[in-house]
Each structure stands twice: as C-alpha cells, then as structure tokens.
Amino acid sequence: MDLPALPPHQPPHEAVARASIKVDIMVIGAGQAGLSSAYHLGKLGLRPGRNFIVLDKNGRPGGAWQHRWPSLTLSTVNRVHDLPGMGFSEVVALGESEVRASVAVPDYFAAYEEKFRLPVYRPIVVKVVCERLGRLRVETDREVFSAGGIINATGTWETPQIPSYPGADLFEGRQLHSRDYRTATELAGQHVVVVGSGISALQHLDEISQLTTTSWVTRREPQFRDRSFTPEDGRAAVAIVEDKVRNGLVPGSVVSVTGIPWTPALRAAAARGALRRLPMFSEITAHGVRWPDGTEQRADVILWATGFRSSLDHLAPLQLREDNGGIVMTGRLATEVKKDPRIHLVGYGPSASTIGANRAGAAAARELAVRLGLI
Ligand SMILES: Cc1cc2nc3c(=O)[nH]c(=O)nc-3n(C[C@H](O)[C@H](O)[C@H](O)COP(=O)(O)OP(=O)(O)OC[C@H]3O[C@@H](n4cnc5c(N)ncnc54)[C@H](O)[C@@H]3O)c2cc1C
C-alpha cells in the first residue's frame, strides 16, 4: 500500500514550520464512524495514503470503546452493529457475551483495520482545522496536513458534560463522571449520589446499589418504556434528531428520544428500591447535596452520568456553528455541513450510534468524493 511515511515525532512548533502533507480527504477519528468512512472511501476506488488517510488520537484501535468501564460487556451494551464488510463474529466468538466491550470491540476494530488495510495513523491529535488558500489546514501534535475535504468522526468521549451547581468546589467527597467510572467495588461502603437519567446512569445505579447506598437524582422525569424497541421506533427517533440538525439545532443523543427499556436488571433494581428518583438538587455542600426546600443528603461520592457533547472544538476556526450552538446539516443523511460542504460530520446527531455511523460513513464518503471530483 502507498502510505506516506510520517517522520518521527516532532514538537508542534517545528511541525508548524514545515511544509504540510497533502491529502484529498482526511478522516479524523478511527471509531465506528471513521472506520466506516474509510472503508467506503476505499470501496469507491480512492487510494489509501494518497487520496485519504485517517488520524486517530488513541494509541491503539477501538475508538472510545477501549475506554468503556469494565462491567460493560457485550450482553450489557445496547448493541454494537457490525462494521461494513466484516462481521463481529469473525473475531469474537458468538456466545462470548460476557466479554468486556472494552476488549472485544478494539479486537474487532484492529482486525478490521488490518483486513481492509485502512491507512490509520496514531496516536495523532488534531488540534486545529482552519482555512488556508482554499484548502483545509489540519494542525496536529505531529505533522501539519493540507486536506481538500474532511470527514470528521471524533465522537463524544473526549468531551464529558458536567453541569455546574453552586458549591461544587466545596465538596469534600469524590466527584466523577461516567467516563471515569471503573467498578462499583471501589465505591463500596460510601453513599453515592448518581445524577442522570440515561442508560449509563441506570447501569451505574444497578451495579452500585447492589453494594452500597445510593440516591438517584435527575433533572427530568425519566422515560421508561414497557414494550420492546422496534426498528420503526429506531427510525422515528433518528428522524427526530435528523430534523433537528437539518434545522441547525443542537442534536441531543438518539437515546434521549427513545426512552429506556425495562430490562430484568432494571426491574430487579426497582424492586430493591434503587430507582426511587429525586428531582435535581440546587446546591452542593461540603458533605453532600441540598434541595431548594433545605433537605440535605449526605454523600461521599457524586457520580455525574450526565452525558457527553460532540468533540468538535478543533473545528472552531471554521465557524460552522450558528448562534444557538447548532450546525446546519444537509446532504442525503445530513452529514454535510451546509456552511462548508468540504466538511462532513459522521457519528454526529442522527448518526451517533453504531448503525447510524455505518450509514453516515457511506453517504459522507460518496458525497465528499463527488464534490472533490475524485470519482
Ligand atoms: C457508555 C456508552 C455506551 C454506548 N453503547 C452503545 C451501543 O451499545 N450501541 C450503539 O450503537 N452505540 C452506543 N454508544 C454510542 C457510541 O458511542 C457510538 O455508537 C459509537 O461507538 C461512536 O462511534 P464514533 O466513531 O462516532 O466515536 P468514537 O468511538 O468515540 O471514536 C472517535 C475517535 O476519534 C478520536 N478523536 C477524537 N478527537 C480527536 C482529535 N482531535 N484528533 C484525533 N482523533 C480524535 C478518538 O480518539 C476516537 O478514537 C454508547 C456510548 C456510550 C458513551
């Protein structure tokens, strides 16, 4: 394969001084969305290394999956869809559902990159993308690149969201985000306040409440669903998020519009009394949290299962956002940025799921290759 050899690591200031490496399409991120995009670029006949490359911040394959907490197994994830062209079962034997997602998915991605000889360079962190003489200048912690177009697939894991509450800096206990959660055993014997109403919050609550006392606090009333989730439900949820991004609104996650299905584990947690939901507190104190009516709860740990936002800060100089913080998206699957069609966002908004990322990668690869006159 025709890959440009990257010189050894250079401090950024030296890299900036050198001429940039030219590529037609730069894929940023090698998670589900970036790998799907790279696969489809190859399928379109584009040459890896010459026409397109992939840069990834992580030192090894797996996207954000390599960082997921150990108790997240193939049986407790929603579902990881196969990447295009190669089944999960080619790498991970069926029946191994208790295997950690943080092991199985990276193994699968590694085999996938190898099988399709995808030109992934790592670890390289994209710092800034800006306009330069009609092309896109991509500054990284190593080289500087010049790209005709970008498929951005940087996910959300790098940008955890923690809402700010008065007194947060006074708290003498431990505060952590889902991103930093490892295991319930390290919290045993402590009172844990879990904040959030998504699937992660509920999984944390289920595990932790089996070992210690918990309080569950959410901003909105959680939406549980009794019936199982159908493909039509999935399409309807994606359509809502797609509509939002086509109108330049901040997308929110697909899961936030689907509700949370009752699982046997959640029913057991409810029977244990672990799902007694409290409204959001108004203040954090040195030793716990306090509600507006003065009620207090002592706490040793506050676990913020409050989600993530899209990791797009490196694109800030391109000024893609509207005043409300959203980005107007267009194209067949709403992956193309209307203000700058050289940029596609995959794994964003309606494609922020493994199946959505697969489809978005195909659409973005074709539309960008056509726009740049590569096919
Ligand atoms: C706890 C949890 C469980 C989930 N479970 C499911 C599930 O079961 N099923 C499902 O469909 N979805 C699930 N999701 C959503 C899931 O994250 C996506 O579906 C999918 O894995 C995201 O893929 P991605 O390629 O968009 O992002 P990621 O997997 O996050 O990949 C992004 C890549 O970009 C790299 N990157 C980021 N910034 C830069 C930069 N500046 N420079 C270079 N590289 C960069 C990162 O290092 C990373 O490798 C889950 C999410 C969470 C948080």
Ligand as a Chemical Component Dictionary entry (heavy atoms), coordinates in Angstrom:
data_LIG
# 
_chem_comp.id                   LIG 
_chem_comp.type                 NON-POLYMER 
_chem_comp.pdbx_formal_charge   0 
_chem_comp.three_letter_code    LIG 
# 
loop_
_chem_comp_atom.comp_id 
_chem_comp_atom.atom_id 
_chem_comp_atom.alt_atom_id 
_chem_comp_atom.type_symbol 
_chem_comp_atom.charge 
_chem_comp_atom.model_Cartn_x 
_chem_comp_atom.model_Cartn_y 
_chem_comp_atom.model_Cartn_z 
_chem_comp_atom.pdbx_ordinal 
LIG C1  C1  C 0 -21.202 4.145  27.585 1  
LIG C2  C2  C 0 -21.660 4.163  26.170 2  
LIG C3  C3  C 0 -22.224 3.012  25.623 3  
LIG C4  C4  C 0 -22.666 3.020  24.312 4  
LIG N1  N1  N 0 -23.236 1.875  23.814 5  
LIG C5  C5  C 0 -23.665 1.858  22.536 6  
LIG C6  C6  C 0 -24.240 0.670  21.963 7  
LIG O1  O1  O 0 -24.369 -0.340 22.622 8  
LIG N2  N2  N 0 -24.660 0.707  20.673 9  
LIG C7  C7  C 0 -24.527 1.833  19.899 10 
LIG O2  O2  O 0 -24.916 1.811  18.712 11 
LIG N3  N3  N 0 -23.981 2.974  20.396 12 
LIG C8  C8  C 0 -23.546 3.014  21.683 13 
LIG N4  N4  N 0 -22.998 4.154  22.207 14 
LIG C9  C9  C 0 -22.848 5.312  21.354 15 
LIG C10 C10 C 0 -21.480 5.056  20.728 16 
LIG O3  O3  O 0 -20.502 5.802  21.341 17 
LIG C11 C11 C 0 -21.484 5.215  19.234 18 
LIG O4  O4  O 0 -22.491 4.463  18.681 19 
LIG C12 C12 C 0 -20.200 4.824  18.533 20 
LIG O5  O5  O 0 -19.375 3.929  19.205 21 
LIG C13 C13 C 0 -19.482 6.109  18.349 22 
LIG O6  O6  O 0 -18.535 5.907  17.342 23 
LIG P1  P1  P 0 -17.737 7.131  16.800 24 
LIG O7  O7  O 0 -16.856 6.607  15.723 25 
LIG O8  O8  O 0 -18.661 8.233  16.431 26 
LIG O9  O9  O 0 -16.900 7.676  18.050 27 
LIG P2  P2  P 0 -15.715 7.074  18.930 28 
LIG O10 O10 O 0 -15.792 5.612  19.105 29 
LIG O11 O11 O 0 -15.677 7.935  20.132 30 
LIG O12 O12 O 0 -14.413 7.367  18.055 31 
LIG C14 C14 C 0 -13.906 8.663  17.905 32 
LIG C15 C15 C 0 -12.421 8.561  17.683 33 
LIG O13 O13 O 0 -11.956 9.868  17.365 34 
LIG C16 C16 C 0 -10.748 10.101 18.045 35 
LIG N5  N5  N 0 -10.583 11.536 18.243 36 
LIG C17 C17 C 0 -11.357 12.370 18.976 37 
LIG N6  N6  N 0 -10.890 13.624 18.909 38 
LIG C18 C18 C 0 -9.787  13.571 18.117 39 
LIG C19 C19 C 0 -8.837  14.533 17.670 40 
LIG N7  N7  N 0 -8.951  15.834 17.992 41 
LIG N8  N8  N 0 -7.816  14.135 16.885 42 
LIG C20 C20 C 0 -7.703  12.840 16.519 43 
LIG N9  N9  N 0 -8.562  11.877 16.908 44 
LIG C21 C21 C 0 -9.594  12.241 17.693 45 
LIG C22 C22 C 0 -10.893 9.367  19.365 46 
LIG O14 O14 O 0 -9.624  9.088  19.899 47 
LIG C23 C23 C 0 -11.667 8.106  18.929 48 
LIG O15 O15 O 0 -10.785 7.061  18.618 49 
LIG C24 C24 C 0 -22.542 4.184  23.519 50 
LIG C25 C25 C 0 -21.975 5.338  24.074 51 
LIG C26 C26 C 0 -21.543 5.322  25.384 52 
LIG C27 C27 C 0 -20.943 6.583  25.959 53 
# 
loop_
_chem_comp_bond.comp_id 
_chem_comp_bond.atom_id_1 
_chem_comp_bond.atom_id_2 
_chem_comp_bond.value_order 
_chem_comp_bond.pdbx_ordinal 
LIG C1  C2  SING 1  
LIG C2  C3  SING 2  
LIG C2  C26 DOUB 3  
LIG C3  C4  DOUB 4  
LIG C4  N1  SING 5  
LIG C4  C24 SING 6  
LIG N1  C5  DOUB 7  
LIG C5  C6  SING 8  
LIG C5  C8  SING 9  
LIG C6  O1  DOUB 10 
LIG C6  N2  SING 11 
LIG N2  C7  SING 12 
LIG C7  O2  DOUB 13 
LIG C7  N3  SING 14 
LIG N3  C8  DOUB 15 
LIG C8  N4  SING 16 
LIG N4  C9  SING 17 
LIG N4  C24 SING 18 
LIG C9  C10 SING 19 
LIG C10 O3  SING 20 
LIG C10 C11 SING 21 
LIG C11 O4  SING 22 
LIG C11 C12 SING 23 
LIG C12 O5  SING 24 
LIG C12 C13 SING 25 
LIG C13 O6  SING 26 
LIG O6  P1  SING 27 
LIG P1  O7  DOUB 28 
LIG P1  O8  SING 29 
LIG P1  O9  SING 30 
LIG O9  P2  SING 31 
LIG P2  O10 DOUB 32 
LIG P2  O11 SING 33 
LIG P2  O12 SING 34 
LIG O12 C14 SING 35 
LIG C14 C15 SING 36 
LIG C15 O13 SING 37 
LIG C15 C23 SING 38 
LIG O13 C16 SING 39 
LIG C16 N5  SING 40 
LIG C16 C22 SING 41 
LIG N5  C17 SING 42 
LIG N5  C21 SING 43 
LIG C17 N6  DOUB 44 
LIG N6  C18 SING 45 
LIG C18 C19 SING 46 
LIG C18 C21 DOUB 47 
LIG C19 N7  SING 48 
LIG C19 N8  DOUB 49 
LIG N8  C20 SING 50 
LIG C20 N9  DOUB 51 
LIG N9  C21 SING 52 
LIG C22 O14 SING 53 
LIG C22 C23 SING 54 
LIG C23 O15 SING 55 
LIG C24 C25 DOUB 56 
LIG C25 C26 SING 57 
LIG C26 C27 SING 58 
# 
